[in-house]
């Protein structure tokens, strides 16, 4: 099964990276549910997180932990941030 990155997944990845940078701790689905601003249940977020993990964008340090961004996840986050800056700065 292929998973296409939609806006919801990108938003959750962005929030996960930002929370991880701020806290230095793995980020769980409940934290993402509260911090993302999306009206999604923690269960829905866990499903999206599983898809992001399958794509190699996030990883779980151990079974009961939240998730952390992988180098590939950081790159996607940075690239998307760069795209947003270019759109804002465009005359």
Secondary structure, DSSP 4 states (H G I P E B T S, - for coil): ------HHHHHHHHHHHHHHHHH-S-B-HHHHHHHS-----HHHHHHHHHHHHHTTSEE-SSTTS-BEE-HHHHHHHHHHHHHHHHHHH--
